Amino acid sequence: MESAFTIVVPDTDVLSRLCGTNDCNLRLIEEHLGVSVFTRGNELSVSENDPHIHERFKYIIDRIVDEVESGNDADGHMVYSILNVAPETSSLSREDLHDFFTKTSIHIPGTDRKLYPKSKNQAQLVHAMRSCDMVFCIGPAGSGKTYIMVAEALNLLLSRKKSKIILTRPVVEAGESLGYLPGDLEQKISPYLRPLYDAMEAFVSKDFIRKLVEAGVIEIAPLAYMRGRTLSDSVIILDEAQNTTCQQMKMFLTRMGEGSKVFITGDITQIDLPKRTESGLKHALHVLQGIEGIRIMQTDSSDVVRNALVKKIIQAYEKYE
């Protein structure tokens, strides 16, 4: 193949895992680079003369090989992350790149699950959660806010760095009243916390979550009943924070005890509060700006990782509004 740039992967097992089932990972690389990738024996090649593509191609293959040789699965999530997150090769050494991915991926102890951020904003969110005790993440639906925060909470709990996960969110319906729900307090609020459970179930089994809830290691804490509590040595997640009032938000933020981390998510474009009621999230973002130890992160439509149509829908609404 004339003017081809070729990389040799000596270990055929590593090469097979790198390529993926039916070469699915190679198709992702081709789409990202905009060129065809060819295989012959233990060689991977691109027939393109552009030095920038050569550099990107080598970087991508080296990174996937590093992850596979470290015992990680070369699934679409990991490959997608490598294609979209990491800085240019000119800025970091191969060792520093490996360190970068180690610091921005989330392993769930006791499982083979590992979450790789799928955008630079998501990678920055992981870094923020590990370097700050209180993190706000604001952005549209599907941008990974809740998913990543739940993954890090499970990581901290199951690695015994924190003793408890506390889940809460304001009980506000999205545009319709569901009336009075049956059951005890936990059963009444459970439907509102379903997105948090869905995120957890992506990493551990329903039975395992149920056992942790029954043991009180995962606690459902209705926002309205948190006044007077001090929540220590815990990971506290407030979801859908755009629907808190200013009073609720201040009350929640001051529940934080010694050794705790607080993760707060919200989408200020989807506020369901009554008209003329100020969102506690919007107010807090203004009041807390610049305080050391608090990080405010922003995701946008480019971070949306649900069905591709969701990204287009969000972008269409952004353009219209």
C-alpha positions in Angstrom: 0.0 0.0 0.0 1.8 3.1 -1.2 2.3 6.0 1.3 0.5 4.0 4.0 1.3 4.7 7.6 1.5 1.4 9.5 1.5 0.3 13.1 2.5 -3.2 14.2 0.7 -4.8 17.2 2.8 -7.8 18.0 0.3 -9.5 20.4 -2.5 -11.0 18.3 -4.9 -11.2 21.3 -4.4 -7.5 22.0 -4.9 -6.7 18.3 -8.2 -8.8 18.3 -9.5 -7.0 21.3 -8.4 -3.6 19.9 -10.3 -4.2 16.7 -13.5 -5.3 18.5 -16.3 -7.6 17.5 -16.6 -7.5 13.7 -14.0 -4.6 13.7 -16.5 -2.3 15.4 -13.8 -0.3 17.1 -12.0 0.2 13.8 -15.2 1.6 12.4 -15.3 4.2 15.2 -11.7 5.2 14.5 -12.4 5.5 10.8 -15.4 7.8 11.5 -13.3 9.9 13.9 -10.3 10.3 11.5 -12.3 10.5 8.3 -10.0 7.8 6.6 -10.1 4.1 6.1 -8.2 1.7 8.5 -6.8 -1.4 6.9 -5.7 -4.6 8.7 -3.2 -7.2 7.4 -1.8 -9.8 9.7 -0.7 -7.9 12.9 -0.6 -4.5 11.1 -3.0 -1.6 11.2 -2.6 1.0 8.4 -4.1 4.2 7.1 -3.4 5.2 3.4 -3.2 8.9 4.1 -0.2 11.3 3.8 -1.3 13.8 6.5 1.2 13.8 9.4 -1.6 15.0 11.7 -3.7 12.0 10.9 -0.6 9.8 11.4 0.0 11.3 14.9 -3.7 11.0 15.9 -3.9 7.4 14.6 -0.7 6.4 16.5 -2.0 8.1 19.6 -5.4 6.3 19.4 -3.9 2.8 18.8 -1.3 3.3 21.6 -4.0 4.4 24.1 -6.2 1.4 23.3 -3.3 -1.0 23.6 -2.3 0.6 26.9 -5.9 0.0 28.3 -6.1 -3.5 26.9 -2.7 -4.5 28.4 -3.9 -3.0 31.7 -6.7 -5.6 31.7 -9.6 -3.3 30.5 -12.1 -4.2 27.9 -11.8 -2.3 24.6 -15.5 -1.7 24.4 -17.2 1.2 22.5 -17.3 3.3 25.7 -13.6 3.2 26.2 -12.8 3.8 22.5 -15.3 6.6 22.3 -13.7 8.2 25.3 -10.2 8.0 23.8 -11.4 9.5 20.6 -13.1 12.5 22.2 -11.5 13.3 25.5 -7.8 13.2 25.6 -5.5 16.2 24.8 -3.3 16.3 21.7 -0.3 14.0 21.9 2.1 16.9 21.6 1.2 18.1 25.1 1.6 14.9 27.2 3.9 11.9 27.2 2.5 8.4 26.8 2.9 7.9 30.6 1.1 11.1 31.4 -1.7 10.2 29.0 -2.1 6.9 30.8 -2.2 8.8 34.1 -4.8 11.2 32.7 -7.1 8.3 31.8 -6.6 6.6 35.1 -7.6 9.9 36.9 -10.7 10.5 34.8 -12.1 7.0 34.6 -14.2 5.6 37.4 -13.9 1.9 38.4 -16.7 0.4 40.5 -15.0 -1.8 43.2 -16.1 -5.4 43.2 -17.2 -5.3 39.6 -15.6 -5.3 36.2 -17.4 -2.0 35.3 -15.3 1.0 34.4 -16.8 4.3 33.3 -14.9 6.4 30.8 -15.9 10.0 30.3 -17.2 10.6 26.7 -16.3 14.3 26.4 -13.8 16.8 27.8 -16.5 18.4 30.0 -17.3 15.0 31.5 -13.6 14.3 32.2 -13.3 17.7 33.9 -16.4 16.8 36.0 -14.6 13.6 37.2 -11.5 15.7 38.1 -13.7 18.3 39.9 -15.5 15.6 42.0 -12.1 14.3 43.1 -10.5 17.6 43.9 -13.5 19.5 45.5 -15.9 18.6 48.3 -18.9 20.3 46.6 -19.6 20.2 42.9 -22.5 21.7 40.9 -23.0 20.3 37.4 -25.4 22.2 35.2 -26.4 21.1 31.8 -29.0 19.6 29.5 -30.7 16.1 29.8 -28.5 13.3 28.6 -25.1 15.0 29.2 -24.1 12.5 31.8 -24.4 14.6 34.9 -26.3 12.2 37.1 -24.7 9.1 35.6 -21.1 10.2 36.4 -22.0 11.5 39.9 -23.7 8.2 40.8 -20.7 6.2 39.5 -18.3 8.3 41.6 -20.5 7.9 44.6 -20.5 4.1 44.3 -16.8 4.2 43.8 -16.3 6.1 47.0 -18.8 3.9 48.9 -17.5 0.5 47.7 -13.9 1.5 48.2 -14.8 2.4 51.8 -13.7 6.0 51.4 -17.2 7.1 52.4 -19.7 5.2 54.6 -23.0 6.2 53.0 -24.7 7.5 49.9 -27.7 9.9 50.5 -30.0 10.6 47.6 -32.4 13.4 47.4 -34.3 15.6 45.0 -37.2 18.1 45.3 -40.7 16.5 44.9 -41.9 18.6 42.0 -43.9 17.1 39.0 -43.0 18.1 35.5 -46.1 19.9 34.3 -48.8 17.6 35.7 -50.1 16.6 39.2 -49.9 12.9 40.1 -52.0 13.4 43.2 -51.3 11.5 46.4 -49.1 8.5 46.0 -49.7 5.3 48.0 -47.3 3.8 50.5 -44.9 5.0 53.2 -42.6 8.0 52.8 -39.9 6.0 51.0 -42.4 4.6 48.5 -43.9 8.0 47.9 -40.6 9.6 46.9 -39.2 6.5 45.1 -40.7 7.4 41.7 -38.9 10.8 41.9 -35.6 9.1 42.5 -36.0 6.5 39.7 -33.3 8.2 37.5 -30.8 7.8 40.3 -31.7 4.1 40.7 -31.4 3.7 36.9 -27.9 5.1 37.0 -26.9 2.8 39.9 -28.3 -0.3 38.1 -26.0 0.4 35.2 -23.1 -0.6 37.5 -24.5 -3.0 40.2 -27.5 -5.3 40.4 -30.9 -4.4 41.7 -30.6 -6.9 44.5 -27.3 -5.4 45.7 -28.8 -1.9 45.7 -31.8 -3.2 47.6 -29.5 -4.8 50.3 -27.6 -1.5 50.6 -30.9 0.4 51.0 -32.2 -2.1 53.6 -28.9 -1.7 55.5 -29.2 2.1 55.4 -25.9 2.4 53.5 -27.9 4.0 50.7 -30.5 6.4 52.1 -33.4 8.1 50.4 -33.8 11.5 52.1 -36.8 13.6 51.1 -35.5 17.2 50.9 -38.4 18.5 53.0 -37.3 16.3 55.9 -33.6 17.2 56.0 -33.7 20.3 58.2 -31.7 19.8 61.4 -29.6 17.0 60.1 -25.8 16.9 59.8 -24.6 14.5 57.1 -21.1 13.3 57.8 -18.7 10.9 56.0 -21.2 10.6 53.1 -21.7 11.3 49.4 -24.8 13.4 49.1 -26.4 13.7 45.7 -29.1 16.4 45.0 -30.7 15.7 41.6 -32.9 18.1 39.6 -31.8 20.9 41.8 -33.3 23.5 39.5 -36.6 22.7 41.2 -35.5 23.7 44.7 -36.6 27.0 46.2 -33.9 29.4 47.6 -34.8 28.4 51.1 -34.6 24.6 50.3 -31.2 25.0 48.6 -29.7 27.0 51.6 -31.1 24.4 54.0 -29.6 21.5 51.9 -26.2 23.0 51.5 -25.8 23.6 55.2 -26.5 19.9 56.0 -23.0 19.0 54.9 -21.0 17.4 57.7 -17.3 16.5 58.3 -15.8 14.3 55.6 -18.7 14.5 53.2 -18.9 15.3 49.5 -21.9 17.0 47.9 -22.8 16.5 44.2 -25.6 18.7 42.8 -27.1 18.4 39.3 -29.6 20.5 37.5 -30.8 21.8 34.2 -31.9 25.5 34.4 -33.8 25.2 31.1 -36.2 22.8 32.7 -37.6 24.5 35.8 -41.0 23.2 37.0 -41.5 25.6 39.9 -44.6 27.8 40.1 -44.2 31.1 38.2 -42.5 33.9 40.1 -40.7 31.3 42.4 -37.0 31.8 42.0 -34.9 28.6 41.5 -32.7 27.8 44.4 -30.1 26.5 42.0 -29.9 29.6 39.9 -29.7 31.7 43.1 -26.9 29.4 44.6 -24.8 29.6 41.4 -24.8 33.4 41.8 -24.2 33.5 45.5 -21.5 30.8 45.7 -19.4 31.8 42.7 -15.7 31.9 43.5 -15.8 30.1 46.9 -12.7 27.9 47.3 -13.7 24.2 47.6 -16.8 24.6 45.5 -16.7 23.9 41.8 -19.4 24.8 39.3 -19.2 22.7 36.1 -21.2 23.2 32.9 -22.1 20.7 30.2 -23.8 21.4 26.9 -25.5 19.7 24.0 -22.1 18.5 22.7 -21.8 16.3 25.8 -25.1 14.5 25.2 -24.5 10.8 25.0 -28.0 9.4 24.7 -29.7 8.6 21.3 -28.2 10.9 18.7 -31.6 12.4 18.2 -31.6 13.8 21.7 -28.6 15.9 20.9 -30.3 17.3 17.8 -33.5 18.0 19.8 -31.6 19.9 22.5 -29.7 21.9 19.9 -33.0 22.7 18.1 -34.5 24.0 21.3 -31.4 26.0 22.1 -31.6 27.6 18.6 -35.3 28.4 18.9 -35.0 29.9 22.4 
